[in-house]
Amino acid sequence: MKKRSLVSINDFSKDEINRILDLAEEFEQKPRQNLLNQKVIASLFFEPSTRTRLSFESAVQQLGGSIIGFSSAATSSVQKGETLKDTILTVANYSDLIVMRHHIDGAARWASEVSPVPIINAGDGANQHPTQCLLDLYSIRKTQGTLENLDIAFVGDLKYGRTVHSLSIAMTMFNTRFHLVSPVELKLPSAVKRHIKEANLTYEQYTDFMEMMPKADIIYMTRIQRERFPDPLEYEKVKNAYILTKDMLEYSKNNMKVLHPLPRVNEITEDVDESPKAYYFQQALNGVYVRQALITYILGLK
Amino acid sequence: MNSKRKELIVSAISNGTVIDHIPAESVFQVIRILGLDKTTKPVYFGTNLESKKYSNKGIIKISDKYFEKDEINKIALVAPTATLIVIKDYEVVYKSDVKIPNQIEKIVKCFNPNCITNKEKVETRFKVIYDEKKQLKLACRYCEKNTSRQNFVFS
């Protein structure tokens, strides 16, 4: 079988993405199956990320697979100065597939080139986090019944938000209309907008959250971080302009759902949680099914 | 009329390579990236010369030196208008405009300090792309960030 890794969401075609989302639906119906019996999955977290790691490990263990690995570089041979290449070649001897999180941009692509077993990128620095993107796509499809022809709004920090970039690029495959709400300092980078234009799709930019509200099928919220602003006064001016509260939801479409990659700080007030339009906790749960689908697809078991 | 005289502003060479039609502002950069500032062979150069094709050109002539593919790619990146002329026994035996390849390997560093190619022993690999302003950029295969011309560092 040809070794197949997932490093960047662009590595997969539209058909493959749909196939993985279909499989994820099957796993949602039946998350506990013995598909990974006798398989060893390595979970290498050179940078701690408890949420992502537990989601992967739960996905594997519910399918009967075993896990080896580490949860931070402090407890690995990186401490002794081992190169990434050597770590990957060693761990590949002991496992059928490697899930890897790393603080360096491009570490996952490099690992996929040297590794004899498939690599799943669980986040490489500021670059890619494709399984987050897949679970976002799954959540959108599940709540709207389709990925095609939707109005998707991204709100908050669109400049540095890695999840926003990956999801925007992935959504260009589905005839999306993009609504971009952010302070001027944190607009979507032109490199990402280029993908939208190349797909002959349109986007609208807003600084006013409420102007966009009635248009969206999905509102994808992100956190605005104080350290992104060179001038603290600029942060003070915008910090409350992109907070979603329950009363604002009245002006949204009935089918609208709110997504958030989590962790949330204050950008969605807690009274939103009880609204049927809040979907972010379910979204995190979907991560397990999507990861089960991805692992079994890559190993050729599904 | 006197194009021959102009050519002679920079001495002729018997054997070696002439890099012509270099944008004037790139002459010293070409010298540096090819390591010609450290060579022991005779090097002649001129800059801010009049040119029929370009408003302001530079030219470099290097005796007894023939360039490899990687070196020609470096020239193409900083001086995309350049013409490469190989001289043997005062005769032109090869003449061609440089071409920017679709892929660039090893010769340029990635601008992103947190890229794996700047952290571990990994050779750089870029795809050549053009942004909406038709500016050449190198898209890193690893960190997926773009390095633009003004940030090129050659290795």
Interface residues (C-beta under 8 A of the other chain):
Chain A: S8 T83 L84 K85 H103 I104 D105 G106 A107 R109 W110 G125 A126 N127 Q128 S190 A191 R194 K197
Chain B: N112 N114 C115 I116 T117 K119 E120 K121 V122 D131 E132 C140 R141 Y142 C143 E144 K145 N146
